[in-house]
């Protein structure tokens, strides 16, 4: 591990989507024509990956116009 770190080869898990794919996913979501489940299926990723991509976009200061649903274990209704 020390040798790999010294060589700059130590990495975590690689992202499922490259930056271009993530930007495309966000743009499709902003258009409002696809649900998160549909986007996950289109890009071959889990819905959680879609939610994280949308969250990263929102954190960068790009409000989508849509709200990302917050999943809660405690729902009353």
Secondary structure as GFF3:
##gff-version 3
##sequence-region A 1 77
A	DSSP	alpha_helix	2	6	.	.	.	ID=ss1
A	DSSP	alpha_helix	19	31	.	.	.	ID=ss2
A	DSSP	alpha_helix	36	43	.	.	.	ID=ss3
A	DSSP	alpha_helix	47	59	.	.	.	ID=ss4
###
